[in-house]
Amino acid sequence: INIKKNSNHFLRNYAATNIQEMFAVSTEYFFEKPLEFEKQLPKLYSEMLKTFRQNPKFIDNPLSI
């Protein structure tokens, strides 16, 4: 993901600071904007599903992935 080169990137620019911020921003968007996240960055969204073993798209039952 090249956030620095794309000023309109889905993830805010702060995510390009370092790997820790990339993870923090990705986590924030994963839980706050799951539908848009999946649409914009499907591969990263898929990895986040594996990491957290839940899918926040399913509001009633996020643990069903």
N, C-alpha and C positions, 0 to 999 in steps of 0.2 A: 504494500500500500504506500503510495507516494503522496503523503499529505502536504508536504512543503511545496510541491510543484503545482498543486491544484487548490486554489483559494476557495473553490466552491465544494470542497470535499465534504462528505457527509459528517465525518468526525471533525470536531473543532481542531484548530491548529495546535493547540496545547498538547495534543496527543503525539505530536512529532518531537516533543522535548526529549524523551528517552523511553526505553521499553516499559518502565514502571508506569509512566503517565499514559502510554499507549494502552496498557492493560486496564488502568483505572478508568480512562475515558470510554474504552470499549465496554467495560462492565456497566458503567453508568447508562450508556445508550442501550445495551442489551436489555436492561430491566425497564428503562423509561420509554423507549421507542422501539419495541421489538419488531413490529411490522415493517417500519421504515428501514430498520437495520438490516433485516433479512433481504429486503428488496435491493438495497444499495450495496451490501457487502455479503452476499450469500455464503461464500467460503468461510469468512471470518465468523459469521453467525453460526454456521455449522460447528466450528471449533468451540465456540462458546457454549453451545448445547452440550457438547461432550464434557467440557470443563465443569460446568455447573450441574449437569445432569438434570436439567429442567428446562421448560420452554415457557417463558413469560407470555407468549402469545395466548396461551390457554389460561385465561384469567381464573376460571373456576377450578382448574386442576393443573397447575403449572408443572407438576411432577410427571405428568404423562407426556413423554416425548416420543 
